[in-house]
Amino acid sequence: MLRIIGAPYGSQGQYLKSLLVNGKLAWVLMEIISPVVYISTIASFLELPESPSTSLPLFSFSNILSIPKALIHEIYARAGSNGSLQLVLITMWLTHYLHRAIIYPLSQKSRAPMHVGIMLLGIGFNLLNGFVNGYWVGSSFQQTNTTTSNNASDLHFIIGVAVFTMGFIGNIYHDHILVSLRKNKDNKSDNSKQQQRYFIPHGGLFGLVSCPHYLCEVVEWVGYWVATGLSSRPAILFAISTFSVLCPRALEIHEWYKNTFKEYPKNRKAIVPFLI
Ligand SMILES: NC(=O)c1ccc[n+]([C@@H]2O[C@H](COP(=O)([O-])OP(=O)(O)OC[C@H]3O[C@@H](n4cnc5c(N)ncnc54)[C@H](OP(=O)(O)O)[C@@H]3O)[C@@H](O)[C@H]2O)c1
């Protein structure tokens, strides 16, 4: 859907003037859904001593409350046996979303207000995405004869974790450059209102593309998929949907930069160095 309507928020959503929600609040509400649904779906597969009914793969409030206990129980019960792959995948997902939903918005000076429709679309996507990816991990805990590799020394797994980590660090790094631009805005002397809010980013892969944070995000989720042994359909669908949302948005942002800043570097591409 965002692919069709072009993800109109932030610098690309300034024509939307009604039904706006506070940008940071919308962001937190939208993103926090993903880890909560992911982990509570997984927890519903775990055998909890005090709540046997949670073996049904259903999302419920009682599952949310039992998450910390379930996770600690499973970490001790399964780490080193057949659950090490899943535990690393869970760690990757939660680390990403702890940063994305809490640390990242708190580090920002401001976020543009978001249209309520975009927020609801984001919530819907994260509900579905958190559920199907959590379901895959939760159900693979239970499989004995499975195509899923449970061997943490598996080559796919090692490469996947390395690629994910690279993407994660790159994503945070370039997001941080964007966040810093606005924090440093008092040092700038641009005239128009828009230029006071937005600046030309420099540093890292910004030398090559306008949206390296998006490029790194795609790399992250490709890495997550590879770490599943290339066997999780929800994970590859997530990587593909991330690219199909962020690539068109990067192209729009790239055009917008070129139209907004006359001095915008001519050699930059939108999202893939030297290509797109
Ligand atoms: N997995 C997915 O499908 C998906 C989808 C969307 C986003 N994300 C990730 O979420 C993170 C944020 O994405 P986003 O779409 O919000 O990125 P964005 O549009 O580039 O904006 C990021 C933040 O930086 C500010 N900003 C952007 N360009 C700026 C500039 N030139 N000067 C000063 N400030 C600037 C924005 O302010 P304003 O809010 O005021 O515009 C916003 O607060 C990224 O890491 C992205 O990869 C993932």
The ligand as a MOL file (V3000), in Angstrom:
LIG
                    3D

  0  0  0     0  0            999 V3000
M  V30 BEGIN CTAB
M  V30 COUNTS 48 52 0 0 0
M  V30 BEGIN ATOM
M  V30 1 N 11.5230 -1.7830 7.4330 0
M  V30 2 C 10.7700 -0.8660 6.8510 0
M  V30 3 O 9.9170 -1.1970 6.0370 0
M  V30 4 C 10.9670 0.6060 7.2090 0
M  V30 5 C 10.0380 1.5470 6.7460 0
M  V30 6 C 10.2390 2.8830 7.0720 0
M  V30 7 C 11.3370 3.2630 7.8290 0
M  V30 8 N 12.2140 2.3380 8.2740 0 CHG=1
M  V30 9 C 13.4120 2.7450 9.0230 0
M  V30 10 O 13.0860 3.7050 10.0130 0
M  V30 11 C 14.1050 4.6890 10.1260 0
M  V30 12 C 13.5210 6.0760 9.8920 0
M  V30 13 O 12.9320 6.0760 8.6160 0
M  V30 14 P 12.2420 7.3920 8.0010 0
M  V30 15 O 11.5030 6.9360 6.7850 0
M  V30 16 O 11.5530 8.1630 9.0540 0 CHG=-1
M  V30 17 O 13.5590 8.2040 7.5260 0
M  V30 18 P 13.6300 9.7090 7.0290 0
M  V30 19 O 12.3960 10.1190 6.3340 0
M  V30 20 O 14.9150 9.8530 6.2950 0
M  V30 21 O 13.6830 10.5750 8.3820 0
M  V30 22 C 14.4310 10.1730 9.4740 0
M  V30 23 C 14.4760 11.2970 10.5000 0
M  V30 24 O 15.4770 12.2420 10.1320 0
M  V30 25 C 14.8800 13.5080 9.8490 0
M  V30 26 N 15.4810 13.9310 8.5890 0
M  V30 27 C 15.4210 13.2800 7.3920 0
M  V30 28 N 16.1250 13.9240 6.4680 0
M  V30 29 C 16.6380 15.0200 7.0860 0
M  V30 30 C 17.4600 16.0970 6.6360 0
M  V30 31 N 17.8930 16.1670 5.3800 0
M  V30 32 N 17.7860 17.0670 7.5250 0
M  V30 33 C 17.3550 17.0090 8.8110 0
M  V30 34 N 16.5860 16.0050 9.2980 0
M  V30 35 C 16.2210 15.0230 8.4460 0
M  V30 36 C 13.3870 13.2840 9.6980 0
M  V30 37 O 12.6920 14.4390 10.1390 0
M  V30 38 P 11.1140 14.6770 9.8310 0
M  V30 39 O 10.3770 13.6200 10.6220 0
M  V30 40 O 10.8550 16.0340 10.3230 0
M  V30 41 O 10.9600 14.5040 8.3440 0
M  V30 42 C 13.1780 12.0930 10.6130 0
M  V30 43 O 13.0180 12.5360 11.9420 0
M  V30 44 C 15.1680 4.3440 9.0760 0
M  V30 45 O 16.2310 3.6690 9.6870 0
M  V30 46 C 14.4410 3.4170 8.1250 0
M  V30 47 O 15.3250 2.4860 7.5390 0
M  V30 48 C 12.0420 1.0100 7.9860 0
M  V30 END ATOM
M  V30 BEGIN BOND
M  V30 1 1 1 2
M  V30 2 2 2 3
M  V30 3 1 2 4
M  V30 4 1 4 5
M  V30 5 2 4 48
M  V30 6 2 5 6
M  V30 7 1 6 7
M  V30 8 2 7 8
M  V30 9 1 8 9
M  V30 10 1 8 48
M  V30 11 1 9 10
M  V30 12 1 9 46
M  V30 13 1 10 11
M  V30 14 1 11 12
M  V30 15 1 11 44
M  V30 16 1 12 13
M  V30 17 1 13 14
M  V30 18 2 14 15
M  V30 19 1 14 16
M  V30 20 1 14 17
M  V30 21 1 17 18
M  V30 22 2 18 19
M  V30 23 1 18 20
M  V30 24 1 18 21
M  V30 25 1 21 22
M  V30 26 1 22 23
M  V30 27 1 23 24
M  V30 28 1 23 42
M  V30 29 1 24 25
M  V30 30 1 25 26
M  V30 31 1 25 36
M  V30 32 1 26 27
M  V30 33 1 26 35
M  V30 34 2 27 28
M  V30 35 1 28 29
M  V30 36 1 29 30
M  V30 37 2 29 35
M  V30 38 1 30 31
M  V30 39 2 30 32
M  V30 40 1 32 33
M  V30 41 2 33 34
M  V30 42 1 34 35
M  V30 43 1 36 37
M  V30 44 1 36 42
M  V30 45 1 37 38
M  V30 46 2 38 39
M  V30 47 1 38 40
M  V30 48 1 38 41
M  V30 49 1 42 43
M  V30 50 1 44 45
M  V30 51 1 44 46
M  V30 52 1 46 47
M  V30 END BOND
M  V30 END CTAB
M  END
